[in-house]
Amino acid sequence: MIKLKNILAEALPDVPMTVGFNPSEDYQKQIPAEFRRFYNNEGGNKTGRFIEMAEQLVKVYGPEVIQQDLEAIDDTSNEIQSYLDNQNSPYSTKSPRNPGANEAIWENLDDIHEKVNEIINNATFDKWPPETVKAELNKLYNIIQQTLDIFTGNYGAAPIRKQAGMKLYQ
């Protein structure tokens, strides 16, 4: 029996907040934490909801049906995590150029978690046909790719602009 409190516990809050007397928005810590809940690759040891989903799908459908889709999601997720983990990365959640970038990534993380839950539940219990699973994995990949695009396009220093004109030599 599925209880409402269990469903609500899985959903992300609208805005991540710090704990304490004066709560404030806490995107810079919560975005990496929630992404690692979905995908975490530490030293080649992969964990998270994506890995659980992949293992379940391989059990149900076999690796030959969905291997390429899972690899594409894995590669993109690994790229996002490399930006989150690297202290020298040009992209940091501390410095968004666009004030709405944190909210957009947070919404995408919520969509990612919901899509993973939907894929796991429907592929396991309702036995989706392989074509449906591939289509849903493609939707998950698109959300992750959009997250990567938002991340790389809205965080970090502004790109250096070159001025048009002649360059004088001395």
N, C-alpha and C positions, 0 to 999 in steps of 0.2 A: 504494500500500500504506500503510495507516494503522498507525503504530507507537504502542505504549503510551506511550512517553515524550512523544510529541506530544500525546496526549490528556491526560496528567497535567499538561503544561505549561499547558494551557488552563484547568484547574480552579484555583479559588482555594484557598489554604491554609485550614485550619480556623480559625486565628486569625492575623491579620496581626501580624507582629513587627518590631521595629526591628532594624537591623543594628548589630552592635557586640559588645563583650565581655559586656554584661549586657542581652540582648534582653528587651524588654517589649512588651506589647500596644500596637499603634499604630493604633487605629481612627480617630482624628481626622484622620490624614493619608491612610490607605489607603481609607477610604470615599469621599471625594471623588475620589481618583485612579481607583478602579475604576469609579465612576459615569461619569467623563469618558471612560473607555475604551469604555463603552457608548454614551454620548451626550455630545457637547460642542458647544455653540453659542457661539462667540466672535464677536461682531459680525455675526451673521447667517450666518457660515460654519460650517455644521454638519458634524461629522465623527464617527466612531466606528462601532461594530459595528451600531447601529441603522440608520444611514444606508446602510451596506453592504448590510444585509438589505433595506431598503426599495428600493434601486436594483435589487437582484437580483429581488425580487418583482415590481416594475413591469415589468422585462424579460420575465419569464416569464408573468405574468397580465394585464398592462396596468393602467393607473392606475384605470380605472373600477370594477374589481372590489374593490380593497382600499384605496382612497383614504381613506375615512372612518375605517377602523380605524387606518391609519398616522397620520392627523392626531390622533386621540385619544391615541395613544401619544406622539406628538411634543409635544402640549400639556402632558401630565402630566410628561413628562421635562424639558421646559423649565422648568416650575414648580419641580421638585426642584433643578435646576441653579441657578436664580435664588436659592434659599435657600442653597445651598452657596457660591455666589460672593459674595453680598452680606455684607460685613463687619458691617453694621447689622441683619442679619436677626435676628428673634427666635429663630430656631432655629440651634443650633450643635452640631456633633458633639463639642465639648469639654465640654458640660454636659448629659448625659442625666439626666432625672429618674428614669427607670427603669433599673436597672443592666443589664437584659437587652436594652435597645434596640439597642445597638451590635451584639450578636450576631445579633439578629433581622434588622437591615438587612443585615449581612454575608451571612447565609444567603440573603436575598432577592436580593442582587446576584449570588451564585453561581447561583441559580435563573434569573435574568434572562439571564446569559451562556449557560447551558445551553440555555434555551428558544430563544434567538436562533440558536445553532449548530444545534439540531434543525430549526428552521424553514428555515434556509438550505439545509442538506443535503437534507432531504426534499422541499422544494419544487423544488429544482434537479435533483436526481438521480432521485428517485422520482416526480416529477411528481404531487404531491398534487392532488386536485381542489380547486377554489376554495372550496368549503364547508369543507373541512378546514383550509385556510390561514386562513380567516376565524375558525374556531373556535380555532386555535392563537394567532392574533394577539389574540383576546379573552382567552385565558389569560395571555398576556404582559402585556396591559393590566392585568389584575387583579393580577398580581404587582407591577407598577409602582405601581398605585393603593394597594395595601397598603403598599408602601414609603413612599409619600407620607404615608399615614395614620399610620404608625409614627413617621415623622420629625416631623411636625407635632404629634403627640400626646405625644411623649416627650422632646423636646428643648426647651431654653429655659427661661425662668422660669415658675414655676407661675402659672396664671391668678389674677387678683385676685378674691378672694371678697368679696362685699358682705354686710355683716351685716344681718340682718333687724331691724326695729325702727323707731322714730321717729327722724327727723332733727331735731335741735334747731336752731332759727334764732336768731341773736342780733340 
